[in-house]
Amino acid sequence: MSKCILIISPQSWGKMLISKHHYAIELAKMNFTVYFMNPPNRVNNLKGYSIEQINEYPNLYLINYHLPKSRIIDFLRYRCKLTQIYDRYLLQLVKKIVHQQQITLEQIWNFDPNLHGYLAKYPAKKKLFFTADIIEHISQTRAAKNIDAVVAVANELLKKFAATNNKLLLVNHGINQLYQQFATDNLQQLTTTTQATNNKRIQVGYIGNLLISCLYIDGLKKIIEENTDIDFHFWGSYDGTNNNVMGSFNQALALQLKTIKEQHAHAHFYGVKSANEIIPHLNKIDAFIYINDATKDMNGGANSHKILEYLTTGKVVIATYLSYYQPLQLFPMIAKGAEATYPQFFKESIQQLATLNSIAKQKERITFALNNTYQKNIQKILDYIN
């Protein structure tokens, strides 16, 4: 009988997959029985909870549950950051689900920093708290108390928990099996000579949600306007369609992206696509862009999931500041706070593509990506807690 793991997510299951979804999938493939707990449903058409199997993965189940509305309790939660009433409700709900479904939980992996403050009391042998963002309020540390590990993708994030829990584990983002196979194939196909660019026009790529508040939209507009001889390809949400990881819809940003799409024929927006829809197009890309404003990023430019996906191609990333990658020198990046220089930095990097995409650099990037698979991350986590 396989061991059971409960993953608690602040983002719903959907077409857009990020770390918690990928961990669920990879754990299921490793023969764990995985229950993926969606964020609470506040609509009255669901009472209690429901469990359904996710068709693509035999060992993976989705838990939906209803969280009752209360003006007073919501006021305490959102305005005063007092979540204990909801946390107590969720503790009893998880106990109820486990008891009624006769589930024996081996582990709980909690990715939600805003609820489940009584995680230490949940019915599982091992409990982990994952944080992908810097906490903004002390109440967000409660779920990290008296548990087996706090896991984060950057040291800046872990430091916030030093006074709460001394079991701190740094684990980078990961790549799934599709990107892993893609990277392996690319590494095998590299020759000892620099690959010539077959495109008459340089191709630049971007993967990920564009509707984020820290997107450096002014810089993005400028590089598209100033480089009409380059084709830009964007895979990710730009209008809110199929965006299951979006907290709130940024109408102003969506309108700016719509204008770029309509006014520039060399900027191609494909919307939300799955990895198996994106990967076949990536080998035509000569360079990727990471273009966030670190001063507006709640994490201060700590780390980003999309970087590893870029690195599976071996091609250069032209980036704004990322503290995790700065000392590794895998690709060029500007200094934190120097975002205004990015358009010129982009042009200079494009002029140096042959050097930046040397065979040696491509091998280094792909090898790094292959050392950061979700499978390896999972094993690192399991080794730490066991």
C-alpha positions, 0 to 999 in steps of 0.5 A: 500500500502506497504512502499518502501525502497531503499537499495544501496549495494556495493556487487551484489545480488548473492548466497553469502548473507551478511548483506545488502542482509539479510536486504533486505530479512527481510524487504521484509518479513515485507511487505516493498517493497524493491528495491535492487540497485546493484553496477554499471555495467561498461559493455556497454550491459546495458544502463540506468537501469533495474528493475526485481523482485527477484523470491523468494521474492514477495516484492523484486526488483533488480535494475541494472544500467550502469555507463559510463566509463571515463578515466579522471573521473575514475582517479579522483575517484580511484587515487584522491578520488574525486567522485563528478562527479559520485555522481552527476550522481547517484543522478540524476539517482535515481531521474529519476528511482523514477520519471519514476517508480512512486516510493515514497521512505520512506527510503534509506539504503546506504551501499556503502561508496565510492559512493552516496556522495549526499545521503542527497539530494536523494528523500526519507523521511529518509536516513541511512548510514551503514558502515561495514568497517573503512573508509580510506579516508575523502571522504567516510564520505560525504554520512553521512552528513545531514542524519538521522542516521549512523549505524555501527557494532562496535564503532571503525567504528562509531568514524570515523563519529563523526565529520560528524554526531552526530546521531550514532547507534551501531547495531550488525550483525544479523541472518536471520530467518533460523538461528533464527529457528535453534537457537531456536530448539537448545536451546529447545533441550539442556538438563541439562547435558553436551552433549557427543561428538558422533563423534569418531573424533572432527569436526571443522567448518568454515563458510564464505569467505576464500578469504580475505586478513586478513585470517591468512593462516599460522595459518590455514595451521598449525592447519590442518597439526598438527591436523590430528585426527580432521576433518575440514569443510569449507563452503565458497568461496575458489576458487572464484566460485559463489563469488558475494561479492569479490572485487578482486581475490587473486590468491596466497591465492586461490592456498594455499587453493587449496594445503591444500585441495589436501594434507589433506583429513581431510580438507573438502571444500564445496564452497559457500552454502546457509544457508539452505544447511549449517544448516543441517550439523552444529549440528555435529560440536564441535567447530568453528574457527575464524582465521583472522589476526587483524593486517592485517584486515582493521577494526583491528578485530572489528566484524564479521558476521560469529560469530553470525551464529556460536553462534546459535549452542551453540558450542565454537568459537576458535577465534583470536581477535575481539573487539566487543566480547572481553568483552562478554566472550562468547568464548576464543580468543587470544590478538590482535597481538598474532596471532602466538600463535593461533595454540597452543591456538587451541590445548589447547581449543580443550583439554577443549571442555567439559568445553567450551561446557558446557550446561550453555555456550551453552545456553548463546551463543544461547540466545545471538544470538537470541537477535541479529536477523535481525528482532530485528535489523530492529526494533531498527533502525526504532525506532531510526529514527522515 
